[in-house]
Amino acid sequence: MDATLSYDAIKQQANKLHFKNQAFINGRYVVSQSGKTFDLINPATGTLLTKVAACDQIDVDNAVKVARQAFESGIWSQQSPSERKKVLLKLADLLEQNQFTLALLETMDTGKPIRDSMNIDIPGAIGILRWFAEAIDKIYDKIAPTANNVLALITREALGVVGAVIPWNFPLFLACSKLAPALAVGNSVLLKPAEQAPLTSIFIAELTSQAGIPDGVFNVLPGFGETAGRAIGMHPDIDGVSFTGSTEVGKLFLKYSAESNMKRISLECGGKSPNIILADCDLDKAADVSATEVFFNQGQVCCAPTRLLVQDDIKDKFLEKLMTTGKKFYPADPLDPKTNMGAVIDETQTNQILTYIDSAKAEGAQLLLGGKQLNKGCGYYIEPTIFDKVKTNMRIAKEEIFGPVLSILTFKDMTEAVKLANDTHYGLAAYVWTRDLKKAHTLARALRAGVVSVNCISGGDITTPFGGYKQSGQGRDSSLLAFDHYMETKTTWIDLN
Ligand code: NAD
């Protein structure tokens, strides 16, 4: 975005937007076979943005058919890695040329602040595309250390037809985190965006054609989870599904796989990440960053530091600082470039968050900040909310809220901190604040989480694996490990006698 654009100018551009709202199959935008659509609501206003094609089993069947044909033809799968790289880099350039439109679409679809769409989501998505494109012609296969009379090659090849099923909290970013590695290695892809936020996935479909991705190789199927999502999970001719979303639905994909063709499933699921504040840390930085990150994206972040564990002797001082930053967040129109907190995704999510806030009060937690819905009847806004005196058996200590609600618990020593931190069936991320290197390493080793950050809240970097222990998922997105989701390994054993 032109950084100098005013609120009025952004609103004017938003009013002029035309929403692409169809499925994309075999290189063309098409209506769903049933003709059905669903209403897409702007979370900032509660009003209709557009009606989107509601894909179903038959649309998934059609997309799989063309995706399989494209894969078998070799038109993409057999291109050299450097050719695929060229096309994906062109796609990244096209996304960049449409950056402002994509940011507007993302903000109107999700309610997230335009400054985040513009500075984080869209550049992040483009960066992911470029990283995997650049990586693909620098990866080598292996030769096994066998006896001299044998040559054993260990090679990797594309899975075939891959489904990517994603949530609504970072739509384009998460779409690219799947389609970039999947396409880079030569797969054909069916992308199913969340029904709450499909616009950027649909928009980039035509850019994939312009970039040179052949018809049938990349398809977008907007629709509901129970229909389009399930059809992808159950399809006998899909070789793998890469899923990001809730733990509950992640488990369904394991079931779909078992009940269909044992397709490969990788899962990036929920979290309830602990944030451990030791007495010796830089309290100002820890408080400021902790509050900022827990309210980022209206708290709708899988790895958000939602369980704050503070050492009891510094608690009061720490909370004072935490509240100072927390009070700087105020939900407002996401199209205003000054807004630091937008709307939550929809009415269902709003009601769920409010139910958690009510349960916390009923169970005896102490409300320190926020706790209310704002502008009821005109969009979905919830105040940044902080609860003190949270006990481990309360719902807000255990369950993923996926909203701007922070729970505070205390501990006496490191042993208790580890026990509290690991007392969850999630294991996505964990955070530690201390100036003591030995304590930092000791805690990092003891924490059962896929990503441990020390003295920061890291949202993950493309160069490092991202994913969870326990019921936060299986497999890792980002880094070269992400290719594992989308490739088979083959041993070719050659007798040299
Ligand atoms: P969700 O599980 O409800 O939906 C995710 C996707 O699955 C959507 O496309 C949806 O349409 C589809 N789906 C829903 N029900 C389905 C069904 N019965 N069969 C097949 N598909 C179905 O999740 P959400 O509400 O969109 O997103 C929030 C969740 O995503 C949170 O739990 C969050 O922690 C998680 N998440 C995890 C990561 C990560 O990297 N670990 C990243 C972002 C979000």
Boltz pocket constraint, residues with backbone or C-beta under 6 A from the ligand:
constraints:
  - pocket:
      binder: B
      contacts: [[A, 165], [A, 166], [A, 167], [A, 168], [A, 169], [A, 170], [A, 192], [A, 193], [A, 194], [A, 195], [A, 223], [A, 224], [A, 225], [A, 226], [A, 227], [A, 228], [A, 229], [A, 230], [A, 233], [A, 244], [A, 245], [A, 246], [A, 247], [A, 249], [A, 250], [A, 252], [A, 268], [A, 269], [A, 270], [A, 271], [A, 301], [A, 302], [A, 303], [A, 400], [A, 402], [A, 428], [A, 467], [A, 468], [A, 472], [A, 473]]
      max_distance: 6.0
